[in-house]
Each structure stands twice: as structure tokens, then as C-alpha cells.
């Protein structure tokens, strides 16, 4: 690991550190650079170690090959749930063109991630947790709003896919609907004539959300993807 040539307060800020902690980190870092860690109080040395423990390691030598977004854990987590929903929908005997609201949300989030290609490191994934209540709000707005009559309710066990995976292998993935206790198995499906308009609305909302929320996209100048854009 390389020794940093400047402090990394901006990265700690992205991780949610308070302004007081950032100021203390910067002051202690500068002091250590000038006089060495041995001159710091034990509590201050521990504070610096705590900060450095949560920061990504600096790689030396050859530049590492950037992982394709399809290999990033957050992307694979969304894809995992989408595939579980696709499998479940195949047993619903749906009419042609019908689609679950949840897979539409996940498909559009994955599409936006593929287009903008954020880093999806720790700062991004911490911010992405804020997408959870937004997904839930979108679901509520559809099932109790103007499109309510276009919705059929089915059942899908949102807990089961991850439980099955954890029984087979170790994973740090969290539940898609973490902390939800009521109606967690309700699975709304749109009638065919409502799918396209809903998808367009969700697409616009998620593109803006991802571009404006994820720290690694803060300087992106990529325009919104055309409607016909696809990774394939």
C-alpha cells in the first residue's frame, strides 16, 4: 500500500463523517506528517487508525484493471433479485405483456448503472442505500394511485432468495427490502397496457436519481441515455 501524499478528508466526507471529525482528522494528519506519529497522544493515533481503516487502500505498481460494472457487488445484488423475480413470474400464468413493478424498477436501475458506469465503491453503495425508501414509495404510488386499477397482486417471498443463497455460500448482501415487516410478500404486477408508460416514468426518475446521488458521478458530463440505448 502506498503512503498518501495528501490527506483524504473528501473521501471520509463521502463516507458520512461529520465536519468536526473531518477537521480533527485533517489537523492530526498534518501534525503527523510534520512531527511523526510518536508525538501524538494515544487517543489521537487510534483516531487516525480508525480513519485509515475505512478508507480504500492505495494500490502501488501497475494500475489495476477496472472491474466491469457487471462484476461490482451492488450490480450483482440487483441482478440476483431480478433473476429471482423473473423465475417467480414464470409461474404466475401472466397475460402477454404483463410485468411486475419490482423487476421494472430493477431493470431500469441496472440500465442506468450500465450507462453511467459509476465506481460503485463504498461511498456509492452507502449513498445507494437511500434508494430503498424511494423504491418503496414508487410501489406505493402505483398500487394506491391512478394506476391502481391496472395492478394485479401476486405473492413473492422477498426473503427466500437471499436465505437460500446464504445456506449455500457466504455473502454480505443484504435483503432487498431490509427492515420491512408488513406486506413484504405483496408483488404487484401491471397489466400490459400500463407497462410502457410506467417504465418511461421510472426511467426518467432513476436516471436523475443515480446521476445526482452517487459520489463517483458528481463530475460526469454524460447526457441522459437515448430511449433506445441498450448495453447490448
Order of alpha helices (4+ residues) and beta strands (2+ residues): alpha-alpha-alpha-alpha-beta-alpha-alpha-alpha-beta-alpha-beta-alpha
